[in-house]
Amino acid sequence: MDLLWVLILVLLSLSRYNMAMADSNSVSHSGNALNLESVRDSLIRQEDTIVFSLIERARYPVNSRLYNQTLGLVPGFSRSLVHFIVKETEAIQAKAGRYENPEENPFFPNGLPPSVVPTHKYPQALSRRIHYGKYVAEVKFREAPQDYEPLIRAKDRDALMNLLTFKNVEEMVKKRVAKKATVFGQEVTLGNNSSGNYKIDPLIVSHLYAEWVMPLTKLVEVEYLLRRLD
């Protein structure tokens, strides 16, 4: 079973549409309003959605048939059932104008139908978090164009990745999401003492960020920068 597929399905199915509509502190990406502090504040708020979604998903057992591409559960569709669910869900949301918002990015952009309604802001926790790499990269480029331009012109992906990587920041993010999973995922009682039981292992949340979320975000950053001077 592909762990990334599990995360994609969870965060698609547990999207909190009204959270984005009510978020009056959403980062602005125009002019000088774009800065590293505003981007980081938005990423920290997105952690809440992701951690809560993982806690909800932890209530259910694994269903291996969902991820098996050889069962042919959907007539005329050769991929897994989870692939089918995600693709069809994105097609519906595309019609609702979800991906007209530059902060929203589908996992399967090819062949999506056009929007039939005015633009809406819908959160897609995982994709939104990962594609925020575009804004992170833009801020970093603006702060030190003299460092990035030679590497971009040389198409040096490895050097760009090294320049974008801040181990101390990544460690802080891992600790913060683990702490959030600890706090959000506690069994609340009327007594003074915590039971010590958590709805999801905080170390799993930290691991997902370390092995998937942050590396994929940095890949987006690199791809963005490689086109920054075009």
C-alpha positions as semicolon CSV with decimal commas, in nm:
position;residue;x (nm);y (nm);z (nm)
1;M;0,000;0,000;0,000
2;D;0,126;0,344;-0,091
3;L;0,141;0,567;0,219
4;L;0,113;0,880;0,008
5;W;-0,214;0,753;-0,142
6;V;-0,354;0,708;0,208
7;L;-0,261;1,064;0,294
8;I;-0,410;1,199;-0,030
9;L;-0,741;1,021;0,024
10;V;-0,765;1,121;0,388
11;L;-0,702;1,486;0,327
12;L;-0,934;1,499;0,028
13;S;-1,222;1,329;0,206
14;L;-1,184;1,533;0,523
15;S;-1,149;1,875;0,363
16;R;-1,298;2,152;0,571
17;Y;-1,446;2,385;0,309
18;N;-1,575;2,645;0,554
19;M;-1,232;2,684;0,718
20;A;-1,087;2,853;0,411
21;M;-1,395;3,071;0,365
22;A;-1,367;3,194;0,724
23;D;-0,992;3,245;0,727
24;S;-0,963;3,621;0,711
25;N;-0,588;3,596;0,772
26;S;-0,517;3,421;0,443
27;V;-0,180;3,523;0,306
28;S;-0,179;3,783;0,032
29;H;0,045;3,710;-0,265
30;S;0,044;4,046;-0,437
31;G;0,317;4,305;-0,428
32;N;0,512;4,351;-0,108
33;A;0,251;4,166;0,100
34;L;0,431;3,842;0,018
35;N;0,698;3,775;0,278
36;L;0,845;3,479;0,457
37;E;0,661;3,551;0,782
38;S;0,318;3,556;0,617
39;V;0,391;3,235;0,426
40;R;0,515;3,058;0,738
41;D;0,208;3,174;0,934
42;S;-0,015;3,021;0,668
43;L;0,181;2,694;0,671
44;I;0,149;2,674;1,050
45;R;-0,230;2,719;1,027
46;Q;-0,245;2,448;0,762
47;E;-0,074;2,207;1,003
48;D;-0,388;2,219;1,220
49;T;-0,605;2,094;0,932
50;I;-0,360;1,819;0,840
51;V;-0,310;1,696;1,197
52;F;-0,686;1,695;1,268
53;S;-0,747;1,503;0,943
54;L;-0,487;1,240;1,034
55;I;-0,645;1,199;1,377
56;E;-0,983;1,136;1,213
57;R;-0,833;0,886;0,967
58;A;-0,666;0,692;1,248
59;R;-1,012;0,578;1,362
60;Y;-1,051;0,348;1,060
61;P;-0,872;0,026;0,964
62;V;-0,668;-0,011;0,648
63;N;-0,861;-0,142;0,347
64;S;-0,598;-0,290;0,114
65;R;-0,851;-0,349;-0,167
66;L;-0,884;0,026;-0,201
67;Y;-0,523;0,059;-0,320
68;N;-0,490;-0,257;-0,530
69;Q;-0,465;-0,171;-0,899
70;T;-0,523;-0,529;-1,019
71;L;-0,874;-0,586;-0,883
72;G;-1,057;-0,383;-1,147
73;L;-1,330;-0,269;-0,908
74;V;-1,444;0,009;-1,144
75;P;-1,551;-0,109;-1,492
76;G;-1,340;0,051;-1,764
77;F;-1,090;0,196;-1,513
78;S;-0,757;0,016;-1,480
79;R;-0,616;0,202;-1,181
80;S;-0,695;0,154;-0,810
81;L;-1,024;0,253;-0,653
82;V;-0,854;0,529;-0,454
83;H;-0,714;0,669;-0,779
84;F;-1,064;0,669;-0,923
85;I;-1,213;0,838;-0,615
86;V;-0,953;1,114;-0,606
87;K;-0,971;1,180;-0,982
88;E;-1,351;1,197;-0,988
89;T;-1,362;1,411;-0,673
90;E;-1,124;1,661;-0,829
91;A;-1,332;1,670;-1,147
92;I;-1,641;1,769;-0,946
93;Q;-1,449;2,028;-0,747
94;A;-1,297;2,171;-1,064
95;K;-1,651;2,238;-1,190
96;A;-1,716;2,426;-0,866
97;G;-1,421;2,657;-0,937
98;R;-1,190;2,522;-0,671
99;Y;-0,877;2,530;-0,883
100;E;-0,935;2,885;-1,003
101;N;-0,775;2,980;-0,672
102;P;-0,393;2,985;-0,717
103;E;-0,350;2,828;-0,371
104;E;-0,545;2,518;-0,480
105;N;-0,376;2,253;-0,696
106;P;-0,521;1,919;-0,814
107;F;-0,324;1,595;-0,798
108;F;-0,446;1,508;-1,151
109;P;-0,458;1,834;-1,352
110;N;-0,488;1,678;-1,698
111;G;-0,838;1,662;-1,840
112;L;-1,015;1,848;-1,561
113;P;-1,345;2,009;-1,666
114;P;-1,371;2,389;-1,662
115;S;-1,537;2,575;-1,379
116;V;-1,912;2,636;-1,417
117;V;-1,955;2,861;-1,113
118;P;-1,777;3,171;-0,977
119;T;-1,443;3,117;-0,801
120;H;-1,450;2,969;-0,450
121;K;-1,176;2,909;-0,195
122;Y;-1,177;2,542;-0,096
123;P;-0,904;2,389;0,114
124;Q;-0,729;2,074;0,002
125;A;-0,500;2,033;0,295
126;L;-0,219;1,823;0,152
127;S;-0,203;1,969;-0,198
128;R;-0,233;2,323;-0,067
129;R;0,048;2,271;0,183
130;I;0,282;2,116;-0,073
131;H;0,214;2,371;-0,344
132;Y;0,278;2,653;-0,101
133;G;0,634;2,578;-0,198
134;K;0,577;2,821;-0,486
135;Y;0,534;3,108;-0,243
136;V;0,816;2,993;-0,017
137;A;1,047;2,980;-0,318
138;E;0,940;3,323;-0,441
139;V;1,011;3,481;-0,103
140;K;1,351;3,315;-0,078
141;F;1,438;3,423;-0,431
142;R;1,343;3,784;-0,358
143;E;1,558;3,784;-0,046
144;A;1,872;3,661;-0,224
145;P;1,840;3,669;-0,605
146;Q;2,219;3,683;-0,639
147;D;2,241;3,335;-0,483
148;Y;1,962;3,177;-0,684
149;E;2,002;3,322;-1,033
150;P;2,332;3,144;-1,123
151;L;2,193;2,810;-1,009
152;I;1,869;2,863;-1,199
153;R;2,054;2,949;-1,519
154;A;2,272;2,641;-1,471
155;K;1,960;2,426;-1,408
156;D;2,139;2,288;-1,104
157;R;1,858;2,112;-0,919
158;D;2,078;1,964;-0,648
159;A;2,237;2,297;-0,562
160;L;1,897;2,465;-0,551
161;M;1,767;2,193;-0,321
162;N;2,064;2,243;-0,087
163;L;2,015;2,619;-0,089
164;L;1,646;2,582;-0,007
165;T;1,699;2,333;0,274
166;F;1,713;2,460;0,632
167;K;1,753;2,163;0,864
168;N;1,682;2,363;1,178
169;V;1,348;2,484;1,036
170;E;1,253;2,131;0,931
171;E;1,331;1,997;1,277
172;M;1,116;2,271;1,429
173;V;0,825;2,180;1,199
174;K;0,854;1,811;1,285
175;K;0,849;1,887;1,657
176;R;0,559;2,131;1,621
177;V;0,330;1,893;1,429
178;A;0,413;1,614;1,675
179;K;0,320;1,849;1,959
180;K;-0,005;1,941;1,785
181;A;-0,090;1,574;1,737
182;T;-0,021;1,521;2,107
183;V;-0,243;1,811;2,214
184;F;-0,521;1,769;1,958
185;G;-0,527;1,392;1,982
186;Q;-0,558;1,347;2,358
187;E;-0,856;1,173;2,507
188;V;-1,017;1,455;2,703
189;T;-1,149;1,364;3,049
190;L;-1,289;1,562;3,339
191;G;-1,003;1,457;3,562
192;N;-0,681;1,647;3,604
193;N;-0,457;1,384;3,450
194;S;-0,429;1,286;3,086
195;S;-0,485;0,919;3,007
196;G;-0,172;0,916;2,794
197;N;-0,367;0,766;2,505
198;Y;-0,359;0,943;2,169
199;K;-0,590;0,910;1,870
200;I;-0,284;0,902;1,645
201;D;0,080;0,844;1,730
202;P;0,247;1,191;1,724
203;L;0,563;1,032;1,584
204;I;0,368;0,916;1,277
205;V;0,262;1,274;1,205
206;S;0,620;1,392;1,243
207;H;0,737;1,112;1,013
208;L;0,481;1,202;0,745
209;Y;0,604;1,559;0,742
210;A;0,966;1,452;0,735
211;E;0,933;1,186;0,464
212;W;0,654;1,324;0,245
213;V;0,517;1,671;0,309
214;M;0,839;1,871;0,340
215;P;1,033;1,687;0,066
216;L;0,745;1,728;-0,180
217;T;0,716;2,095;-0,087
218;K;1,084;2,144;-0,166
219;L;1,041;1,970;-0,501
220;V;0,773;2,225;-0,582
221;E;1,013;2,502;-0,475
222;V;1,285;2,373;-0,707
223;E;1,049;2,335;-1,005
224;Y;0,917;2,686;-0,946
225;L;1,263;2,839;-0,932
226;L;1,377;2,664;-1,248
227;R;1,106;2,860;-1,432
228;R;1,146;3,181;-1,232
229;L;1,363;3,357;-1,493
230;D;1,165;3,248;-1,799
